[in-house]
């Protein structure tokens, strides 16, 4: 019965516990000293730590989250609280025994490193305050050392290290302004003179206005041309970044040779004459497409190839002709004709009689050079001695096409027949020699020459013009009427008795 009373009746149990209490509790627990159950559970010693943490909630939270000394120290989290904090030692007893020289600060939320290792405990832990209440933010201890006037916030560790307060390790790449090139060597205060680190001006001219050789004419976006590696190193590529590629001689020009004092606002024309109008020796005659003939290597060295770039090849003497000799009108407005007479009409000695195809006879080497005209392709081939004649021997003028083609037109004065024969001299004569002739009376006429007729000279029969002689009949009486001793008694057919061998001889009738 006694045990049951002790187990189920609280009041008797408390009295017994009070009677067996080894001594007074510390002053901090004096108010709960009469209530032993606040710290002790009868016959269950393992429950005691939880009873402690029911009051000391912050300690319980540290152990539960593995933070703070009680949560980080391997022994503090599993032993009985009383193993370190003895109670019932009297009101003035010290239950927190801390040897600052031996305390391992690594079992706290603030690991001591760098210069902090040499700091005195009192520098951070104020008298009368729990050690856990010591602030861990940098500004709480270093507010007087803060040079940024709170412009950088309170996260000092983002830049500074505990080894040395002035040794900052800020990663500038986390900002909107990446440090590259020469900027990596610049000190912070070179740009952040007023220590307003979060928002200094980020334009080039905000730092380099005095270095601007353009005096602001090129705007404030220096990065269009310059790089952080060196102020004099430019990245601007005229060929890539504009519509006008700088080649050859243009590449050696300075900006001011073409641009005004404000190059980025210039409305530049891309035609050659916009810069080279005064250099145009053609005075605009050849248009404004100068690159048709000229290269950017040298203005004086044209590359235009008339043979390649046009439909009219320049051969012979044409190669030496100046452009303006043929291109009287602006080249790209009026295309000159390509026929010979379009340029050489005044030089045409034939006065147009031979047409406009001068190339049939003349070459482009020289207008007066010997022609290569083939007379044999005309209706009057040059045969025999004709081939040795000069043109002017037959052609009194150079209107060659009007020349007569018959022999008499040239040889009338040479005619020994005095016009008795017709003008077809080639009936008897040939071009080899005028004196060499060949006429076959037997084959070419209806009156073959036989007997004594063979030796008769032409004029003895052909006493008048051939046209009249051709109307004479073939009868003997037409020539021998005067020789007829019969006075016509025997008719006109003398051949019945006489022969052509001799008029006197009489043919035998037997």
Secondary structure as GFF3:
##gff-version 3
##sequence-region A 1 510
A	DSSP	alpha_helix	2	8	.	.	.	ID=ss1
A	DSSP	alpha_helix	10	20	.	.	.	ID=ss2
A	DSSP	three_ten_helix	27	32	.	.	.	ID=ss3
A	DSSP	three_ten_helix	36	38	.	.	.	ID=ss4
A	DSSP	three_ten_helix	45	47	.	.	.	ID=ss5
A	DSSP	alpha_helix	48	55	.	.	.	ID=ss6
A	DSSP	alpha_helix	57	65	.	.	.	ID=ss7
A	DSSP	alpha_helix	68	72	.	.	.	ID=ss8
A	DSSP	three_ten_helix	81	83	.	.	.	ID=ss9
A	DSSP	three_ten_helix	105	107	.	.	.	ID=ss10
A	DSSP	three_ten_helix	114	118	.	.	.	ID=ss11
A	DSSP	three_ten_helix	121	123	.	.	.	ID=ss12
A	DSSP	three_ten_helix	131	133	.	.	.	ID=ss13
A	DSSP	alpha_helix	138	142	.	.	.	ID=ss14
A	DSSP	three_ten_helix	143	145	.	.	.	ID=ss15
A	DSSP	three_ten_helix	156	158	.	.	.	ID=ss16
A	DSSP	beta_strand	160	161	.	.	.	ID=ss17
A	DSSP	beta_strand	164	168	.	.	.	ID=ss18
A	DSSP	three_ten_helix	172	174	.	.	.	ID=ss19
A	DSSP	three_ten_helix	181	185	.	.	.	ID=ss20
A	DSSP	alpha_helix	188	191	.	.	.	ID=ss21
A	DSSP	three_ten_helix	197	199	.	.	.	ID=ss22
A	DSSP	alpha_helix	204	208	.	.	.	ID=ss23
A	DSSP	three_ten_helix	209	211	.	.	.	ID=ss24
A	DSSP	three_ten_helix	222	224	.	.	.	ID=ss25
A	DSSP	beta_strand	226	227	.	.	.	ID=ss26
A	DSSP	beta_strand	230	234	.	.	.	ID=ss27
A	DSSP	alpha_helix	238	241	.	.	.	ID=ss28
A	DSSP	three_ten_helix	248	252	.	.	.	ID=ss29
A	DSSP	three_ten_helix	255	257	.	.	.	ID=ss30
A	DSSP	three_ten_helix	263	265	.	.	.	ID=ss31
A	DSSP	alpha_helix	273	276	.	.	.	ID=ss32
A	DSSP	three_ten_helix	277	279	.	.	.	ID=ss33
A	DSSP	three_ten_helix	290	292	.	.	.	ID=ss34
A	DSSP	alpha_helix	306	309	.	.	.	ID=ss35
A	DSSP	three_ten_helix	316	320	.	.	.	ID=ss36
A	DSSP	alpha_helix	323	326	.	.	.	ID=ss37
A	DSSP	alpha_helix	341	344	.	.	.	ID=ss38
A	DSSP	three_ten_helix	345	347	.	.	.	ID=ss39
A	DSSP	three_ten_helix	358	360	.	.	.	ID=ss40
A	DSSP	three_ten_helix	375	377	.	.	.	ID=ss41
A	DSSP	three_ten_helix	384	388	.	.	.	ID=ss42
A	DSSP	alpha_helix	391	394	.	.	.	ID=ss43
A	DSSP	three_ten_helix	400	402	.	.	.	ID=ss44
A	DSSP	alpha_helix	408	411	.	.	.	ID=ss45
A	DSSP	three_ten_helix	412	414	.	.	.	ID=ss46
A	DSSP	three_ten_helix	425	427	.	.	.	ID=ss47
A	DSSP	beta_strand	429	430	.	.	.	ID=ss48
A	DSSP	beta_strand	433	437	.	.	.	ID=ss49
A	DSSP	alpha_helix	441	444	.	.	.	ID=ss50
A	DSSP	three_ten_helix	451	455	.	.	.	ID=ss51
A	DSSP	alpha_helix	458	461	.	.	.	ID=ss52
A	DSSP	alpha_helix	466	469	.	.	.	ID=ss53
A	DSSP	alpha_helix	477	480	.	.	.	ID=ss54
A	DSSP	three_ten_helix	481	483	.	.	.	ID=ss55
A	DSSP	three_ten_helix	494	496	.	.	.	ID=ss56
###
